[in-house]
Amino acid sequence: MPFLIITKDNCLNCKKAKILLDDTPYIEINKNYVSSAILELGGQNYPIVFNYLGDYDDLEKYIIHKN
């Protein structure tokens, strides 16, 4: 499953996260293009990293079979 990372300019930890994800699919979005409600989840810490789960069917499988 790919990751979604929200980054900001001149962010050392953002650069380090992208290095860690070098062999892993990810989508990068600059914080300037993201809703403030989502940015609040990070509490001013960057990068903000999400693991993309998929669509409804993927969510259902994850919720039902996570235990």
For each residue, the residues with C-beta under 8 A, 3 or more apart:
1: 51 52 53 54
2: 24 25 26 27 52
3: 21 24 25 26 27 49 50 51 52
4: 26 27 29 49 50 51 52
5: 14 17 18 21 26 27 28 29 47 48 49 50
6: 28 29 30 31 34 38 39 42 46 47 48 49 50
7: 11 14 17 18 28 29 30 31 46 47
8: 11 14 30 31 46 47
9: 30
10:
11: 7 8 14 15 46 47
12: 15 16
13: 16 17 45 46 47
14: 5 7 8 11 17 18 46 47
15: 11 12 18 19
16: 12 13 19 20
17: 5 7 13 14 20 21 47 49
18: 5 7 14 15 21 22 26 28
19: 15 16 22
20: 16 17 24
21: 3 5 17 18 24 26
22: 18 19
23:
24: 2 3 20 21
25: 2 3
26: 2 3 4 5 18 21
27: 2 3 4 5 52
28: 5 6 7 18
29: 4 5 6 7 33 34
30: 6 7 8 9 33 34
31: 6 7 8 34 39 46 48
32:
33: 29 30
34: 6 29 30 31 38 39
35: 38 39
36: 39 40
37: 40 41
38: 6 34 35 41 48
39: 6 31 34 35 36 42 48
40: 36 37 43
41: 37 38 48
42: 6 39 45 46 47 48
43: 40
44:
45: 13 42 48
46: 6 7 8 11 13 14 31 42
47: 5 6 7 8 11 13 14 17 42
48: 5 6 31 38 39 41 42 45
49: 3 4 5 6 17
50: 3 4 5 6
51: 1 3 4
52: 1 2 3 4 27
53: 1 58 59 62
54: 1 57 58 59
55: 58 59
56: 59 60
57: 54 60 61
58: 53 54 55 61 62
59: 53 54 55 56 62 63
60: 56 57 63 64
61: 57 58 64 65
62: 53 58 59 65 66
63: 59 60 66
64: 60 61
65: 61 62
66: 62 63
67:
